[in-house]
Every structure is written in C-alpha cells, then in structure tokens.
Amino acid sequence: MLKVGIWGLGLIAKAHVAAYMVLKENYPIKLVAACDTDDRAFAEIALANNAIDINKYNDIDEMLKSESLDIIDICLPTSLHVEAALKMLQNGYHVLLEKPMGLSSAESLKLLNASQKTDKVFMVGQCLRFYPEYQYLKRIIEEKQYGQVLTAYFERLSMTPKRRGENWLLNYEKSGGCLFDVHIHDVDMVRYLFGEPKAVSAQANHVLSRYDSVNTRFIYDDKQVVALADWTLKPSFGFKPMFRVSFEQATVIYDNYSLRVYKEKEFFTPTIEKGKGIEKEIEYFIELITKGRENTENRPEDSFKTIELLECIRSSADENGKLVLWV
Ligand SMILES: NC(=O)c1ccc[n+]([C@@H]2O[C@H](COP(=O)([O-])OP(=O)(O)OC[C@H]3O[C@@H](n4cnc5c(N)ncnc54)[C@H](O)[C@@H]3O)[C@@H](O)[C@H]2O)c1
C-alpha cells in the first residue's frame, strides 16, 4: 500500500483529494495525512469531501516523523515549490509537485538535477497533458487525421484569483503572475503538441501585480500559433479555457467545456475518454510507481524546458514583443 501525504491543502489540493478518493478503488494507494499551516484548510477540505478521514498536521517535520509515507503530493504556493520538493526527494519520497516546477530556470534546474539522482519518481503536475480534450488534440495531430495544422489558438481567461490570507497569487514574487500561473498551461501544451518554437514574441499587461495578461506568438515555419492568458476578468466570469486548431481538412474547437470538429458540411462532437485531468494526471503518476513505467508524457525535463520558455516569453514582453530566439 502506497501512503500519500499532501503538503499544502488549498484550492488545487481539493481536486487532488477527490482524485485519491476515486483512485483508491483501483490502485494500492491511501491518502493518510495532510499538512497545512492554516487550520481553515482542514475545515474547507472536510466540507468539500464529506469529512474525509486523514491525519492533520501544521508542521511538515511532524507529519514526516509521525507517518510512514511513500508519496508526498506538494500543493504549496509556487515560491515554496523547489525547496519543498528538494527536501522531499532528499528524504527519499516519491514526489508529485503542482505546476509550475519553479519560478526560475536556475532554481528549477536544481530540482531537475536532484530528480535525476534519485530512484524515486518525480513529476510536475502539468495537468493539461492529461485532459481528454487535449489528449484528443494531440492524437489527431500525431496521426494527421485531418492533415497538417495551419493555425492554432489557445486561451485561458480567468477572474482575478482570490485566496484566503494575503492572496499570494497577486504577489508576483510568490506566483510569477498570470504568466507562470495560468499562461504556463498553454505554453507547455504548445511545446507538447508542436515541439519547440524557433522564437517567441509576447506582450503583457501589468495591472494588478505583474504579467496579469500575456499573449504570445510562437514562431514555427509551417503554422501560426498564438496563446493568450488573462486573469483580470471580473468575478462573475469565472474561468474558461479554450482552443481552436485549424487543420487542412477540419477545424477543432474546444469552448464552453465542449469539443467539436467542424468539417466541410457538418460538425460533430468526437467521443473522447471520460474523466478529469487531475485524476488522470495522478493515475499516470501512480502507474509510474506501481508499474515501473517510463515517463514519456510529462518528464521533469519537459517541465523544466517550459520554465525556460516562460522566461523567454517574459524577456520578449519586457521589450514590447521583440522576437526572442528560442532554438
Ligand atoms: N494544475 C492546476 O490546474 C492548478 C490550479 C490551481 C493551482 N495550481 C498550483 O497549485 C499550487 C497551489 O495553489 P492553490 O491555488 O491551491 O493555492 P492555495 O493558496 O489555495 O493553497 C495553498 C495552501 O498551502 C498552505 N500553505 C502555505 N504555506 C505553507 C507551509 N509552509 N506549510 C504548509 N502549508 C502551507 C496554505 O495555507 C494553503 O492552504 C500553486 O503552485 C498553483 O500554481 C495548479
């Protein structure tokens, strides 16, 4: 039985907890403990998950001392990611770390190096790679089902995030802004689908903190690719991801949480696998451990490269869209 402890029990940890509750039916895993410095987190999670039975800690060393854990699932604020993951790898745990890997390539490299020196599994939660809609897109691109991609547009719009306490997401030093928190998903996806762009050109707005909305043009020889992220929308808007990819023989649109393929005369909704991305991400991570599988879909090297590309995008935005060479 693999015993799991979550470190940081806020918003995204709720989705992780829900996933463990489902996955325990089919895998030898058990979420046994969680650590959060804020007691309100335990009340919130109990409310969201019908009073789940886990041991609660305010101090991580206390949790490690009292429990015999195999996996540490880190859902802490971003500025704590690298130090926390390093500590857990050095202590011999398998580590699932929420995205982003870190707030700079310099600190993320330390983590990448540490992950290559351990026999434990380390993975960063670039969850989009596991969402059925994006997996469908990846498959039809690879299989060239509708020919070559001509243009691709990715969007992630969000109300301004709000967290209890100091609202760390609006502190650029702690979150990296919308660039490292939200845009990262599509930047990572663009690399996953199309490989490395030759260059990027980006613009950003600094309204609430820094890099609160970012649009990036990814330069490829044979297609046009653009992504936009913006977290300056009003609360009643909520959150909405979207993509539109135009192929030689079809246009594929994911909007309002539904997927459609538009052909010459008609459109249809393709049949895709059911299930939530976070659940599939954690299932993949667990199978890396339990089945000894090779990580082909979401390697730490890829998470690291995405951080490097975000830095390139930031450099371009700092020079108002100047083309910055990537490969
Ligand atoms: N994959 C996704 O789609 C997705 C979505 C949201 C957030 N995230 C990522 O997850 C991470 C957490 O984001 P969130 O939205 O859940 O934040 P959050 O503020 O809701 O949760 C963070 C939790 O960590 C706790 N915490 C802070 N410092 C601590 C410490 N030293 N020890 C123990 N607990 C501590 C806080 O009290 C809080 O409960 C971020 O890096 C974010 O980028 C990913």
The ligand as a Gaussian input file, in Angstrom:
#p B3LYP/6-31G(d) Opt

LIG

0 1
 N       -2.912000      22.305000     -12.050000
 C       -3.755000      23.314000     -11.962000
 O       -4.616000      23.491000     -12.800000
 C       -3.628000      24.254000     -10.783000
 C       -4.740000      25.001000     -10.373000
 C       -4.599000      25.820000      -9.256000
 C       -3.376000      25.915000      -8.617000
 N       -2.298000      25.204000      -9.062000
 C       -0.988000      25.312000      -8.421000
 O       -1.062000      24.731000      -7.116000
 C       -0.303000      25.486000      -6.184000
 C       -1.209000      25.886000      -5.019000
 O       -2.220000      26.723000      -5.499000
 P       -3.636000      26.869000      -4.766000
 O       -4.479000      27.618000      -5.712000
 O       -4.104000      25.552000      -4.280000
 O       -3.227000      27.786000      -3.546000
 P       -3.956000      27.937000      -2.129000
 O       -3.477000      29.198000      -1.540000
 O       -5.420000      27.703000      -2.293000
 O       -3.354000      26.688000      -1.317000
 C       -2.052000      26.665000      -0.782000
 C       -2.138000      26.078000       0.640000
 O       -0.819000      25.974000       1.171000
 C       -0.858000      26.346000       2.549000
 N        0.486000      26.717000       2.951000
 C        1.187000      27.835000       2.662000
 N        2.433000      27.764000       3.177000
 C        2.513000      26.566000       3.808000
 C        3.550000      25.889000       4.503000
 N        4.762000      26.429000       4.652000
 N        3.292000      24.656000       5.006000
 C        2.069000      24.093000       4.868000
 N        1.045000      24.690000       4.209000
 C        1.278000      25.897000       3.671000
 C       -1.873000      27.482000       2.597000
 O       -2.385000      27.667000       3.889000
 C       -2.923000      26.992000       1.612000
 O       -3.930000      26.230000       2.248000
 C        0.261000      26.680000      -6.956000
 O        1.603000      26.446000      -7.280000
 C       -0.584000      26.771000      -8.206000
 O        0.131000      27.243000      -9.343000
 C       -2.420000      24.359000     -10.115000

